[in-house]
Every structure is written in C-alpha cells, then in structure tokens.
Amino acid sequence: LALCVMLLAQTWQKGQTTVQFNEDTLCLMPANRTIYWRSIDRWSLSYFSTRRDRRQGWMHLRVASGDNVIKVDSRLDGFSELAIFAEQAARSAGVDMSAATTMNFQALRRELSH
C-alpha cells in the first residue's frame, strides 16, 4: 500500500510540474528552480531503453549550475526543442558534451528529421 501511495504522489507531482525556457533561463515550477543558461556548468542527455534492441525508450535531459539541477524527461511536450536549445546554450557557455551525450543528440536529430 505504501508503494502505491508513493507512486500516486509522484505521478500527481509530475502532472503539476511545468518547465519553461527562454533565451536567458530554464525554469522548473512549482519547485521555483531557475538556471541561467550563461551559468550552466554541467549537462547531459541520457537515453534509457526499454528493449534490448534499444528501439524504444525515453531521453532524460539534465542541466546544472552549481547545486541547482533541473531534470526533464522526453515525455514532456516540447522536450526536443528544449534539448536542442540546451545544447546551443551549453556550447555558448563552453560546457563540453560527453561521448554519450553526443551520441544521444545525434539520435535525437535523426528522429526529428524523419
């Protein structure tokens, strides 16, 4: 029963969460977290497969500045646009991409071009 209540609470919380971004900031509400793109120092785009052939799954974007971290998963409407904007912002801020993040962005771009 406790597990069911916990999962229900997490589902409700995700339903209440909104992510907004513009040319200056990335905001997570109602948690009141804001990251200025110019100050990001870490970021990643991960892929989590639900099958061995890696044909199905979801992506997870993580953007951080100091102790402030915003995590977004690809089930969010507008995720692709946010991820591409984050990539551009990270490049502008001089933040490197890991090999895994680079591969995941290539996959995201391929998916968007179809």
N, C-alpha and C positions, 0 to 999 in steps of 0.2 A: 504494500500500500504506500509506503514512504517513497519508493522509487516512482510510482505512478504520479504521486503528488509533485515530486521534484520535476519530472518530465513535463507535466502540465504547466508548472510555473515557468520553466524555461521556454516552452512554446508560447505562452502568453507574453513573456518578456520580449521575445524576438518579434512578435507581432506589434508591439508598441514601439520598437526601435526604428528610428529613421536615420539615414545617412544623407548629409547634404555636402556638396562641394562646389567651390567656385575657383576662380584663378588664384585666390590667396589662401583659402583654408579648406580643411576637411573637418566636418563636424559630425559627432555621434550624439543623437538626442534620444531619450531624455537624460542620458548619462552626463550631459554637459561636458563632453570631451571635445577639444578643438586642437588641431595640429595645423600650424602654418607650414605651407609647402616649402618655403625657403629654409625652414629649420629641420626638415626631416634628416635623420642620420642613419636610419635602418629601414629596410623594407624588403618584402619578399612576396612572390606569387607562387603558391604551392598547389599541387594537384593531388586529389585523393580519389583513387579508383575504387569502384565498387565491383569490378570484374578483373579477372587475371589478364585479359587481353587489353586492359586499360581503355576500352572504348566508352565506358560510362563512368561518371563520377562528377565531382564538383571541384571548383577552384576556391582558394582562400587567399585574400589579399591582406597583408599585414603592413601597416605604416606606423613608424615610431619616431618620436622626438624626445630624447631623454627618457624619463619614466612614463611618458604619455604614449599609449599604444591604442590604435584603432584597428580592429579586425573586422573584415567583411567577407561574407561568402557569396559565391556566384549565383545563389538563388535570389539575390536581391535584384529588383528591377534596376536597370542602368549599370549593372556591375561592369560590363565590358568597357563602357565609356569611362567609368571611374578608374578602372585598371590602366587604361591607356593614358589617361591624364596623370595618374600617379607615376607611370613610367617616365613621362616627359618631365614632371616635376623633380623626380629623383635625379635624372640626368642633369637638369639645370642646377640642382644643389650639389652635384658632384658625388652622389652616392652610387657606389658600384652595384652591379647586379651579379648575383651568384650564377653559377652554371645552370643550376636547376631552375632558377627564375627566368633566365634567358630562354631555356627550352620551353618553359610553360608559356612565355609570351609568344614564342613562335607558334605554338599550338593554338593559342587564343586568336592570333591574327589569321591563321589558316581557317579556323572555324568562322570567323567574321567575314572572310572573303567568299564563303560559299552561300 
